[in-house]
Amino acid sequence: RVAGRPTPRRPPRGAMAQMRQGAKAREVPLLPVGPSSASSSTASLPNDREVQHGGSLPALANQFNYEPPTVRPLPPCLAWIRKRIFKIFLVTVFGGAITFLIIMYFVLNDHDTKLLFLPCNYRWKDLFKYVTIPLVSTIFTWWHVWLGIQMCFYPVQFVGCCEPYLGWQGIVPRRAHIMATRSCDIMIGTLITVEEIIERINEEDFFSSLERPLSETSAAVIDNLARRHCPDLWARLPEVVKAELRTKVMEQSRVMFGPVIEDLKTNINRIIDIKQMAIDILVENKPLLVKMFLQIGQREFVFIQHVSAVMGFFLGALQMTFWIILNHGEEGHCQGAAGHSFRCWGGFVILPVSGLIIGYFTNWLGITMIFRPVEPKIVCGGYVNLQGVFLKRQQQVSAELAKMICTHLVRAGKMLEYVVKKDDVLNKVMTIYEGHIKEAVDKSLPGSFKVLAPRIYGDGTIDKFKKDIIDETLAELPKHSTEIENYMDRAFALQETLAYRLSRLHPARFEGMLHPVFQEDEWMVLLLGGVLGVLVGALQAFALGS
C-alpha cells in the first residue's frame, strides 16, 4: 500500500523457495562477461536490459556495438623482435658508435692533442664530437620526454615558495578538480546513469541474497527489545515461540523493506550525487588521481619515450650533418677578427634551434601517435594494425579503467561512506527509512493496543517503541555491512557494465571521450620539450666549440 499498490499475501515458505528458484532460472545475464559469449549476438544485451528496467538511459545508449578488427598474430621470431625492438635499437646505435670510435682511435694513432685527459689524434677528436651529436640527441630526447611526463604528475603537492608562482606542482594534481570532473563526466551519465544502477536492485533477489543477515538482524532486534521492555516474560517463553516470533517479524520486515527499496529508487537523485561523490574522492585524494592516470596510460607513456628517443637519434643525425657542413673546409681558431665568421657562432644558433624543433616535434609526434589514426587500418596481410596505440588497446584499457573506477570510486562501500559522512544525505535516507518503519509498526499493532497502551504505560509509549526499533536496527545492520556491500556490488554489476560499454564504443567515440581529458594541457608538455631542447642545444654548442 505504501508503494501505491496492494501488498501481496506472502505464500508458504516452500512456495517462496520455489518462486526464488524460478526467478533465478528465468534471470537473463546483464552483460556478456566471458569469452564464450563474445561470438553471440550481444550488442543489444545492455540496451535490452535498459529497456527492461525502464530507467534513465545513458547518453550513448544504442551505440555499444563496435567489434574490433581481427589481427593475425606475428610469427614467433618477429614477435620476439617486436617485443625487444627498442633494446635492439639502443644496442645497435650506442654499441656501434662506441665500437667505431674505439677502432678509429687505434687507426689514427698519431696522438697530437687531448680530449679531456685522453691523448688522441686531432681528427679523432673531431670525429668523436660529430658521432656524439646523435647520441646526445637520443639521450636528451628520451630524458626530456620522461621528465615532461613526470612533471605532469609530480610533485603531488606544490614545492617552492609564493605559490603558485615560484615552484612547481604536477599538472594533474594542480588541476585535480578539472581532471576529476572531466573523468567523471565521461562515465556517469554518458555510459551509465544513477537510475539505471539503482534499478538493478530487485526485491526478490535482495531478500534471497541477504536472507541470513536480515534474519540475524531481526532476531537481534527482537531479543534486545524484549530484554529491555519485558525481560521476565521473554526469559520464560519457550524457544519454539521465540522462533515463531522471529519468523513473523522477518515476514513483516520483508513487507516493509519492499516499499523502502522502491522509495529509494524513486528518490535516488535527491539522495546521492554519485558523480560529485567520485569527484570529491579524487580531489581529496590527489595521489589516487595520479595513480589512475599513470596506471591506465603506463604503456602509452613508455611508448612516447621510446618513439621520441628513436626520433631524437635521426634528428640528431641531421644536426650532425649541419655541424659538419658548418665546419667543412675551414681551419683556424675563432679569435680576433676570425670570431665574426659564421663558422664560429653559427653552432650557437643551429643547435639550440634544432633542439627546440626536436624537443617540440618529438613530444607532438608521441602524443599524436597515441590517438591517431583513430580508425583501425589492417595492413601487411592482417598482421599489423595502424591505429593510435591507446585506441589499439581499447579492450584492455576499458577493463583497466572500469576496474579502477569500481575499486576506488563508484562501489557500494564508497556510496555508504558518502551517505554516512554527508549529514544532509544521511538525513534524507533516515527520513525515508524511519517513515516506513513507523508505518509498518502502526500496521502491525492492533487497534486496541494503540488505545490502551497510552493509558497503561503513559503517553509516547508507542513512539518510544518505534524509536527503539529504529535504533536497534541501525545498531545491528553495520555488523553485516560487508555482505550488504557485496550484494550491492554484484547487483549493480558496474565493472562489467563499464568495461563492456567502453570496449564496444566506436574508436572515434572512445577517443572523443578520453582524449579531451588530457588535450587542454598538452601544450604544457610540448612547451616543456621545446624549452629543454633549447637549453640542451646551447650546452651542446658550448661543449662542441670548446
Stockholm file with secondary structure:
# STOCKHOLM 1.0

chainA/1-546         RVAGRPTPRRPPRGAMAQMRQGAKAREVPLLPVGPSSASSSTASLPNDREVQHGGSLPALANQFNYEPPTVRPLPPCLAWIRKRIFKIFLVTVFGGAITFLIIMYFVLNDHDTKLLFLPCNYRWKDLFKYVTIPLVSTIFTWWHVWLGIQMCFYPVQFVGCCEPYLGWQGIVPRRAHIMATRSCDIMIGTLITVEEIIERINEEDFFSSLERPLSETSAAVIDNLARRHCPDLWARLPEVVKAELRTKVMEQSRVMFGPVIEDLKTNINRIIDIKQMAIDILVENKPLLVKMFLQIGQREFVFIQHVSAVMGFFLGALQMTFWIILNHGEEGHCQGAAGHSFRCWGGFVILPVSGLIIGYFTNWLGITMIFRPVEPKIVCGGYVNLQGVFLKRQQQVSAELAKMICTHLVRAGKMLEYVVKKDDVLNKVMTIYEGHIKEAVDKSLPGSFKVLAPRIYGDGTIDKFKKDIIDETLAELPKHSTEIENYMDRAFALQETLAYRLSRLHPARFEGMLHPVFQEDEWMVLLLGGVLGVLVGALQAFALGS
#=GR chainA/1-546 SS CTTSSCCCCCCCHHHHHHHHHHHHHHCCCSSCCSGGGTTSSCTTHHHHHHHHHCCCCCTTTTCCCCCCCCCCCCCHHHHHHHHTHHHHHHHHHHHHHHHHHHHHHHHSCCCCEEETTEEECHHHHHHHHHHHHHHHHHHHHHHHHHHHHHHHHCCSSCEEETTTTEEECCHHHHTHHHHHHHHHHTTBTTTBCHHHHHTTCCHHHHHHHSHHHHHHHHHHHHHHHHHHHCHHHHHHSCHHHHHHHHHHHHHHHHHHHHHHHHHHHHTHHHHCCHHHHHHHHHHHCHHHHHHHHHHHTHHHHHHHHHHHHHHHHHHHHHHHHHHHHHHTTCCSCSCGGGGGSHHHHTHHHHHHHHHHHHHHHHHHHHHHHHHCSCSCCEEGGGTEECSCHHHHTHHHHHHHHHHHHHHHTSSHHHHHHHHHHCHHHHHHHHHHHHHHHHHHHHHHSCHHHHHHHHHHHCTTHHHHHHHHHHHHHHHHGGGGHHHHHHHHHHHHCHHHHHHHHHHTSCHHHHHHHHHHHHHTTHHHHHHHHHHHHHHHHHHHHHHHHC
#=GC SS_cons         CTTSSCCCCCCCHHHHHHHHHHHHHHCCCSSCCSGGGTTSSCTTHHHHHHHHHCCCCCTTTTCCCCCCCCCCCCCHHHHHHHHTHHHHHHHHHHHHHHHHHHHHHHHSCCCCEEETTEEECHHHHHHHHHHHHHHHHHHHHHHHHHHHHHHHHCCSSCEEETTTTEEECCHHHHTHHHHHHHHHHTTBTTTBCHHHHHTTCCHHHHHHHSHHHHHHHHHHHHHHHHHHHCHHHHHHSCHHHHHHHHHHHHHHHHHHHHHHHHHHHHTHHHHCCHHHHHHHHHHHCHHHHHHHHHHHTHHHHHHHHHHHHHHHHHHHHHHHHHHHHHHTTCCSCSCGGGGGSHHHHTHHHHHHHHHHHHHHHHHHHHHHHHHCSCSCCEEGGGTEECSCHHHHTHHHHHHHHHHHHHHHTSSHHHHHHHHHHCHHHHHHHHHHHHHHHHHHHHHHSCHHHHHHHHHHHCTTHHHHHHHHHHHHHHHHGGGGHHHHHHHHHHHHCHHHHHHHHHHTSCHHHHHHHHHHHHHTTHHHHHHHHHHHHHHHHHHHHHHHHC
//
